[in-house]
Amino acid sequence: MITVEGKFVHGVPMGKGVKRATDFTLRAGTVRDSVEALEECGPDASPSRLRYATLARRLTVSGVEQITTDVVMDLTDRDGVVLENTSDELEKKLDDLKID
C-alpha cells in the first residue's frame, strides 16, 4: 500500500484532554473509500464534504483510535491545507509509478 506521512500544525484532539496528535499517514484511495463516503454523506452532499469523507477513510493519526468525517471536518483550515497537500503528494507518487 502506498502511503505518505505528514504532520499537522494544530492536530487532532486526543481524548478529552488538551493534548493533540499531529503525526499522520495517508494511504492511497480506493473505489471502496469513494463509495462508502457517498453512502455516508448522501447524493446531495457537496463535493468538498465528499472529498473530506473520502480522506477520512484514508487517514491514520498516531494516537487517535478512530478518524471520522467529523474529525476531518473539524480540522483547522491550516491543517486542512496540510491534508490536501499530502493528498496531492500521494497522487504524484502514484502518477510516478511505472508499471511494466
Secondary structure as UniProt FT lines:
FT   STRAND          3..13
FT   TURN            15..16
FT   STRAND          20..27
FT   HELIX           31..41
FT   TURN            43..44
FT   HELIX           47..58
FT   STRAND          59..61
FT   TURN            62..63
FT   HELIX           69..73
FT   HELIX           77..96
//
